[in-house]
Amino acid sequence: MRDLWRAIECIAITFFIAEFGDKTQLATVSLAAKYNSFVGVWLGSTFGMITADGLALIVGVAAGKRLPQERIKYISAGIFILFGIITLAQALLLTSTS
C-alpha cells in the first residue's frame, strides 16, 4: 500500500511540475484566491477538466473509427514539422533583428 501512495505522490508532483504555469492552473489559483474557497474551486476545476477530457476522448474515439489512421499520422507529422519550421524562423528573425 505504501508503494501505491508513493506512485500516486510521484505522479501528482510530475503533473504539477509539467503543468506549472499552465493557463488553467493559473486561473484556478486566481479563482481560489478571489473566492477564498479552495474546495469549491478545486471541485469546479476538476469537474471542468474531467468534462473537457471526456468530451475530447469521445470525439477522438468516434473520429478515429471514421478517419484513416495512416493519413492522420502523416498529416500530424506535417503539421508538427510546419510548426517547428515557423518557430525556428521566428527565433532566427528575432535574433537577427536584436
Steps between C-alpha positions, in 0.01 A plus 500: 500500500791731574630449145161598362503831690859567392399443137199730535718765665761473223236533228334797672831683537594424139168635373533810718848575366399424140195724518661776709413831339222349292217748444247265659711460812557874529127567456418244769746656744360846424142387555591324824663819626211721387218290646696361797344159438763239434263203494239666276755621247684167509179306441392733219841487335518123528148454365575736210820317409334158520212622283732652238726193495202266480354693207838497322525125559153433360562718192844343449368145515212582264731679256759223525245246380416704190834655400789314337779456757785508250388834354453649847854394591652677199285812535590524871869460422476769231328744737761428769783567255328815372468643853864411563609689189285801591638505856857468376448778242352730766791430734754569227323820397490622861870435552596666170306820579636532854 
